[in-house]
């Protein structure tokens, strides 16, 4: 799997869209998940190469930000690394007078990052819960060296933060010592430079760090976050990545979403470093 080059810019406007130029019927805006922003940008680049009349603007900001923008009518598609909450679905539908479509567009094996020098190769979800809630604060308690653990996390508008809190912490609070960082690239960068650090994020960003195999519980075998294990669900932190949108509100956005889950669109998923849907050919 080819690692993704991480761009410093938070926003990329692709194609020949000019600042201040009027929107056209074929303009599409995509906003949301920082985990997905590189994937969204690559999708847009490839799609516009095939459809020169379409202009697609892709920005990050977090899954929650994208969902809020969809609700407020300021984006056509919200990219999200988590499902919408019931209250978000209700608010968006009520304001738009239409039903939100939740379209899974890719898979991610949410990764646990440590420095390459860390001797650990695996960790269980219960151990992760203890580490991130502060019950465990030294690597020796989970089979590592006698050194303190430094926690790196995402901000609370991140879908990855929400997924991790729900599926790893069982909705308990993060330990106050956890350093919150604005994007997965920042988490990876921090962990790569910290021999005592641990972080989490999308598999496509895992460059310069070690990814730990994950055990669903302390007695289960450790599982690597491979394509097969993500698709069959045996990797305990596999998840779907989503487009949320209102079908029919912008036909150009509908066409783009349909293409993202087509064989051509799913090839882009693999090229970026995430995993295609199990039904993709």
Secondary structure, DSSP 4 states (H G I P E B T S, - for coil): -PPPPPPS-SEEE-TTPPTTPPP-TTEEEEEE-TTTHHHHHHHHHHHHHH-TT-EEEEE-S-HHHHHHHHHHTS-SEEEESSPPPHHHHHHHHHHHTSPPEEEEEEEEEPEEEE-TT----EEEHHHHHHHHHTS--BGGGGTS-SSBPEEEEE-TT-HHHHHHHHHTSTTPPPPTTPEEESSHHHHHHHHHT-TTEEEEE-GGG--SSEEPEEESSTTSPPB---HHHHHHT-STTEEEEEEEE-TTT-HHHHHHHHHHTSHHHHHHHHHHTSB--TT--
